[in-house]
Amino acid sequence: MSDRPPPFFVGDHPALDFLNTVATPRDVPVEWLRDGRDLIDWLERAKMIGAGVASRFRTARNHRALDSVAEKAREFREWLRDFVTRHKGKPVSSGAAKALGPLNELLAGDTSYPAVEAAEGDRALRLRRVRRWESPDELLHPIAEAAADLVCRADFRLIRACEGHVCTLLFLDQTKARGRRWCSMAVCGNRAKAAAHRARKSNR
């Protein structure tokens, strides 16, 4: 990803971070999921897969299969973007379930299973979902799980689009006053402040 800025994790929800893998943070659209290697890199950075799983898929010989999965991820991303765009700013009603075919199709292919194990640093037991990671298609499953969590648990009234002039990043407004306007104060917030400052100077 050296020819691009690092991917943005400003969405305050992994599914929104996934939508932000194609964005226009400045003037030029950037795609962070161009191929299978990009997908693996992003999933690792998003902590959806561990370093061992990422390494296993990176060294796999079937690059065409990985690129195909990346294409499926981009297609699912566009479906999810359309769903989020249509519903953001208002509660998601039960009627929206009719449009969730692509999400449920991905969820139906999940091969993970629950396992009981010892919790770290504790005598208690915990239930954890384990994935086999036998097929490149399994890389889509944590993305689908994040999307399902967004649809079922997130308050869509709090999903915002950054107010930056050309920025297209989305986020879940978790601020106490529900007044977040920017993907990041360090990026679009500072640019807006600088633009307002220039405008005030020119009006004097």
Secondary structure, DSSP 8 states (H G I E B T S, - for coil): -TTS------SSSHHHHHHTTEE-SSSS-EES-SSHHHHHHHHHHTTSS-HHHHHHHHT-S-HHHHHHHHHHHHHHHHHHHHHHHHHTTS---GGGGGG-HHHHHHHHT---EEEEEE-TTSS-EEEEEE----SGGGGGHHHHHHHHHHHHHS-GGGEEE--SSS---EEE--STTS----S-IIIIIHHHHHHHHHHHHHT-
